[in-house]
Amino acid sequence: MNKNILIETKGLEKIYKEDGDIETRALQGIDLIIHEGEFVAIVGPSGSGKSTLMQLLGFLDRPTSGTYFFQGEDVSLLSDEELAHIRNKKVGFVFQAFNLLPRQSVLENVKLPLIYAGIKEPERTQRALELIDLVGLSDRASYQAQKLSGGQKQRVAIARALINKPRVIFADEPTGSLDSKSGEVVLHFLQDLHKQGNTIILVTHESYVAESAQRILHIKDGLLAHDEEVKNRRIIEHDGFKK
Amino acid sequence: MLTDVFKIAWQGVVTHTSRAVLTVLGVVIGVTSVMTVISAGESAQAYVVAEISSFGPTNIFVLPGKQPKGPSGAAGTLSNDSLKERDVESLKQKTNVPKVKAVIPYVFGYETLVVDEEKYNAMVIGSSELIQKNFDLSVSSGRFLLGSDITDHTQVVVIGDTIREKLFGLSDPVGQKIKIGNSKLTIVGVLAKKGQSSFFDANKSVIAPYPVIQQNILGIKYFQRLIVEAQTAEDVSGTIADITTTLRINHNITDPAKDDFFIRTQGDLVNQISTITTILTVLLLCVAAISLIVGGVGIMNIMLVSVTERTKEIGLRKALGATNKNILRQFLYEALILTGGGGLIGVGLGTALVWGMTWAAQSFAGINLPYVFSLRGLVVGLGVSVTIGLVFGIFPARSAAKKNPVESLYSD
């Protein structure tokens, strides 16, 4: 396995200030290293700061203090526009609420990041169709996203996350809105992507979900409480998405 | 990339069709009124100019009194008595005015016409036989005034078609008597039906020899107008100079500032009318502008609501790599599509409205109001609506662009 450091943080803090003086210290100094090709789960109870950590690692927000190196580069020095480009090209997101554009077709949804990447047609459609095929939704490509089932929606989201060949995929409670069978399909797919060499960072509060990863980072009260290697990793068998 | 963002904005508009329609309603109404005002103004102007031009480019109008400062001053010229029979005779002389073709005296007033017990208020015109050709009048029955009627002070009159209808119904008025003021005149002819002109309405007028009108009806010895016809349009300016010289000699005037008459040509009238219609158009445009501003505020309102409503979409787009600029453009383009579309609809509606107005004027009122498609209206209407889109769209678009992706993504 590749041993290059992908993500390294030192003393990462995030303090939210609400209406005047009340401060919420969501993260109180996180030091961690994630290598390329790892499958890491970030777990913790709600309010622990695990989502905040993912948002910082995913360039959706900036830390209050501390440093964040991504591929050896100090991210705090980047402009908003450069962060947008990193989110576009190096990161793929899968959210609990799917976050698809409901009235647009599956194809349009998967293509969306390519538009912001400045990729032209017909390459856009071609790449999007390949990934839609990969997640087994070829026959649904022209459907409106809102007409799909939860599991199908999340597979569209996975296709969208992969479209720019990202360095890391962030999955924020990807099974949280799904029934257990659809959830298992999604986890299987993340494991599959990992096997192909992708770096996956999975945020969850459920231990059985976290056990599908190689390594678990336990976050508690804004601190990294425990960094655990998964001994009995749960390998999810599934005969692919094609139905 | 720009066209892609435009496409995204377009989708944003069409996926919310009913909201888009409501949003642009204000702009549509505003631009419709702008287009209507400008277009109707231009139609009216074209109509009036055409009417004035129909008097012929060789006509020179001599009016008594001082040159009035504005349109309201014109009334003062009606009771000024500086233009007399002697002036008519002098102007007819080729030695005084070499290029004169005709001099037509003109007096008028409003009088009650009486036939049996029927009464009708009409414009009573005193002139000579020459007015027939100059005003392009024809008779539907009987005859027009003759030169001998003028010299002999014959007590005859020709009446307009509306007067014939009101006072005589189906019977033939030729040969019958009509009472005007205290005089009884014999009707010798009926004018053929004619569209309203800006100068006078032939259908609601009677024309008699000017000496009869002056002495028996109005009791005056002067003229309210002299129409001097030059031989050709090129002769007009020279003829104006000759008229001025002749009348100054007749009136013993040496200082031009003390002139007791002034001269108007068709060109002057056209300019005057254009000024008046332009002022009216500008005034109406100011009113229309208010509705456009209201429309713009409406757009801003809905756009702000839409930005709030679509916070999650904005967050998602940012998470997927949209820059602030991309988001700003998306919402600005949406505003522009809305206002530009509203502007186009408004221009179309305004055009249809004015077309309908001119059609109705032509078919029902017999006014030959020409339809003019106003290019100026199109440019102003579209320009203003797009400007409104920019001005009122930029604020909501900026608030969308500034949204923090995390707060947007995880908002409900």
Interface residues (C-beta under 8 A of the other chain):
Chain A: S51 Q55 G58 L60 D61 D80 E81 A84 H85 R87 N88 K89 F93 F95 N99 L101 R103 Q104 L112 P113 I115 Y116 A117 G118 R160 N164
Chain B: M1 D4 V5 I8 Q11 T15 K312 E313 L316 R317 K318 A319 L320 G321 A322 T323 N324 K325 N326 N404 P405 V406 L409 Y410
